[in-house]
Amino acid sequence: MIGAAFTGFLTGTSLILAIGAQNAFVLRLGLLRSHVFWVCLFCSVSDGILIALGVAGFGAIVEAVPWFPWVMTLAGAAFLAAYGTLRFIAAARGDYEMVLSGQAVSLRAALGTLAAFTWLNPHVYLDTLGLVGAISTGFETWPLRWSFAAGVTLSSFVFFFAMG
């Protein structure tokens, strides 16, 4: 169980390190010291929900269609290669410059923005429902899969609260 959780933690850490819109927003609010606890909690709990859905749902699909993880692996690799190329080009152009205005936003506005960045982002579904779900099927029993999911979720909590 510890090995599955550790694998989950490392997997989650490797997936969450990419700085996208959500992470940039959390970093901005952290630098401004604005609603840090609630922002980090919202992001971490949202990830936990999506991770649980990915492990539960993907496991059920794989039991019905055993070749599905292989197809998802190829599709995910193609997507990540294309996405990585686009992000590299954007970074080279300077599209990720962030200006701190020093003005705080309300908690409601911060959580609303985070909800959009989190729940409307197709990349989060690829990571949590697709990749994490697919990787979890490598663990033969449900207790090991849930231990893996707990490790991924822990990495999300550690990352967001450390960044915030």
C-alpha positions in Angstrom: 0.0 0.0 0.0 2.8 2.4 0.8 4.4 1.7 -2.6 1.2 2.5 -4.4 0.8 5.7 -2.4 4.4 6.7 -3.1 3.9 6.0 -6.8 0.8 8.1 -6.7 2.5 11.0 -4.9 5.3 11.0 -7.5 2.8 10.7 -10.4 0.8 13.6 -9.0 3.8 15.8 -8.4 5.0 15.2 -12.0 1.6 16.1 -13.4 0.9 19.2 -11.3 4.3 21.0 -11.8 3.2 22.5 -15.1 2.3 26.1 -14.5 -1.0 26.8 -16.3 -3.6 29.4 -15.7 -4.8 27.9 -12.4 -1.3 27.6 -10.9 -0.4 31.1 -12.1 -3.5 32.5 -10.4 -2.8 30.6 -7.2 0.8 31.9 -7.2 -0.4 35.4 -7.8 -2.9 35.2 -4.9 -0.1 33.7 -2.7 2.2 36.5 -3.5 -0.5 39.0 -2.7 -1.3 37.0 0.5 -5.0 37.0 -0.6 -7.3 34.2 0.6 -4.4 31.7 0.4 -5.9 29.0 2.7 -9.3 28.9 0.9 -7.7 29.1 -2.6 -5.3 26.2 -1.8 -8.1 24.1 -0.2 -10.4 24.7 -3.2 -7.8 23.5 -5.7 -6.7 20.5 -3.6 -10.2 19.3 -2.9 -11.2 19.8 -6.5 -8.2 17.7 -7.6 -9.1 15.0 -5.0 -12.7 14.7 -6.4 -11.4 14.5 -10.0 -8.7 11.9 -9.0 -11.3 9.7 -7.2 -13.6 9.9 -10.3 -10.7 9.0 -12.5 -9.6 6.0 -10.5 -13.2 4.7 -10.0 -14.4 5.4 -13.5 -11.3 4.3 -15.4 -11.1 1.1 -13.4 -14.6 0.2 -14.3 -14.0 0.9 -18.0 -10.9 -1.2 -18.0 -12.7 -4.1 -16.5 -15.2 -3.9 -19.4 -12.7 -3.0 -22.1 -9.2 -4.3 -21.3 -7.4 -2.7 -24.3 -8.7 0.8 -23.4 -5.6 1.9 -21.3 -3.3 1.2 -24.3 -5.4 3.4 -26.6 -5.6 6.1 -23.9 -1.8 5.9 -23.4 -1.2 6.6 -27.1 -3.8 9.3 -27.3 -2.4 10.9 -24.1 1.1 10.8 -25.4 0.1 12.5 -28.7 -1.9 15.1 -26.8 1.0 15.9 -24.4 3.5 16.1 -27.2 1.3 18.6 -29.0 0.4 20.5 -25.8 4.1 20.7 -24.8 5.1 22.0 -28.1 2.4 24.7 -27.9 3.5 25.7 -24.4 7.1 25.8 -25.4 6.3 28.2 -28.3 4.1 30.4 -26.0 6.9 30.6 -23.4 9.4 31.5 -26.1 7.1 34.4 -27.1 6.7 35.6 -23.6 3.0 34.9 -23.4 3.3 33.9 -19.7 4.4 37.2 -18.3 2.4 38.0 -15.2 1.9 41.5 -13.9 1.1 41.9 -10.2 -1.2 44.9 -9.8 -1.1 44.6 -6.0 -4.9 44.7 -5.8 -6.7 42.0 -4.0 -9.8 40.3 -5.2 -12.8 39.2 -3.1 -12.9 35.6 -1.9 -16.0 35.0 -4.0 -14.2 36.4 -7.1 -11.1 34.3 -6.4 -13.0 31.1 -5.9 -15.2 31.8 -9.0 -12.1 32.3 -11.1 -10.5 29.1 -9.7 -13.7 27.2 -10.4 -13.5 28.2 -14.0 -9.7 27.5 -14.2 -10.2 24.1 -12.6 -13.5 22.7 -13.9 -13.5 24.2 -17.4 -9.9 23.2 -18.2 -9.8 20.2 -20.5 -6.2 19.5 -19.4 -7.3 18.8 -15.8 -9.6 16.0 -17.1 -6.8 14.5 -19.2 -4.6 14.5 -16.1 -7.0 13.3 -13.5 -9.6 11.2 -15.3 -7.3 10.0 -18.1 -3.7 9.7 -17.0 -4.3 9.1 -13.3 -7.2 6.7 -14.0 -5.1 4.8 -16.5 -2.1 4.5 -14.3 -4.3 3.3 -11.4 -5.3 0.3 -13.4 -1.7 -1.0 -13.1 -2.5 -1.8 -9.5 -4.4 -5.1 -9.4 -6.6 -4.6 -6.4 -9.0 -1.7 -5.4 -7.2 -1.1 -2.1 -4.0 -0.5 -4.0 -5.7 1.8 -6.5 -7.2 3.8 -3.7 -3.8 4.0 -2.0 -2.4 5.3 -5.3 -5.3 7.9 -5.5 -4.5 9.0 -2.0 -0.9 9.6 -2.9 -1.9 11.6 -6.0 -4.3 13.7 -3.9 -1.7 14.2 -1.2 0.7 15.6 -3.8 -2.0 18.1 -4.8 -2.4 19.3 -1.2 1.3 19.6 -0.7 1.9 21.4 -4.0 -1.0 23.9 -3.6 -0.3 24.7 0.0 3.5 25.0 -0.6 2.9 27.3 -3.6 0.3 29.4 -1.8 
